[in-house]
C-alpha cells in the first residue's frame, strides 16, 4: 500500500472520529487546598472541542488522497 493512501486512510478515520465524538475530554487532578500537610484535591474535567468543519475537511482530504493514491502509477 502506498504511503499517500495510508495517510488518506488515517485522515478519514481521524475526521470521522472527530465528527462522532466532537472533541477530546480529559480529567485533571489538582490541589485545591494545602494547609500544613493536609491536602484537598479536586478532579476537573476539561475538553478540547474540535470544530466540525475541521473534521469534515480532514475526511474530504483523506478521501482525496486515497483517490490520488489509487490512480497514481506504481
C-alpha positions as CSV (number, residue, x, y, z in Angstrom):
1,X,0.0,0.0,0.0
2,X,1.3,3.4,-0.9
3,X,2.2,6.0,1.8
4,X,-0.2,8.5,0.4
5,X,-3.1,6.0,0.7
6,X,-2.1,5.3,4.3
7,X,-2.1,9.0,5.1
8,X,-5.5,9.3,3.4
9,X,-7.0,6.5,5.5
10,X,-5.6,8.0,8.7
11,X,-7.2,11.4,7.8
12,X,-10.5,9.7,7.0
13,X,-10.5,7.8,10.3
14,X,-9.5,10.9,12.3
15,X,-12.2,13.1,10.6
16,X,-14.9,10.6,11.2
17,X,-13.8,10.1,14.8
18,X,-13.8,13.8,15.4
19,X,-17.3,14.1,14.0
20,X,-18.6,11.3,16.2
21,X,-17.1,12.4,19.5
22,X,-16.9,16.2,18.8
23,X,-13.8,16.7,20.9
24,X,-11.4,15.3,23.4
25,X,-12.3,15.2,27.1
26,X,-9.8,14.6,29.8
27,X,-9.6,14.7,33.6
28,X,-7.1,16.9,35.5
29,X,-6.2,16.5,39.2
30,X,-5.1,19.5,41.2
31,X,-4.6,20.6,44.7
32,X,-7.4,22.9,45.9
33,X,-6.3,23.4,49.5
34,X,-2.9,22.8,51.2
35,X,-2.8,23.6,54.9
36,X,0.1,22.1,57.0
37,X,0.2,18.7,55.3
38,X,-3.5,18.4,54.8
39,X,-4.3,18.5,51.1
40,X,-7.6,18.7,49.4
41,X,-7.6,17.7,45.8
42,X,-10.3,18.1,43.1
43,X,-10.7,16.5,39.7
44,X,-11.9,18.7,36.9
45,X,-13.0,17.6,33.5
46,X,-11.7,19.7,30.6
47,X,-12.5,19.3,27.0
48,X,-10.8,20.4,23.7
49,X,-13.5,21.0,21.1
50,X,-12.8,20.0,17.5
51,X,-14.7,22.1,15.0
52,X,-16.9,20.1,12.7
53,X,-15.6,21.9,9.7
54,X,-12.1,20.8,10.5
55,X,-13.3,17.2,10.9
56,X,-15.1,17.4,7.6
57,X,-12.1,18.9,5.8
58,X,-9.9,16.1,7.2
59,X,-12.2,13.4,5.9
60,X,-12.5,15.0,2.5
61,X,-8.8,15.5,2.2
62,X,-8.3,11.8,3.2
63,X,-10.8,10.7,0.5
64,X,-8.9,12.8,-2.0
65,X,-5.5,11.3,-1.0
66,X,-6.9,7.8,-1.3
67,X,-8.3,8.5,-4.7
68,X,-5.0,10.1,-5.8
69,X,-3.1,7.1,-4.4
70,X,-5.3,4.6,-6.2
71,X,-4.9,6.4,-9.6
72,X,-1.2,7.0,-9.5
73,X,1.1,4.5,-11.2
74,X,3.3,2.3,-9.1
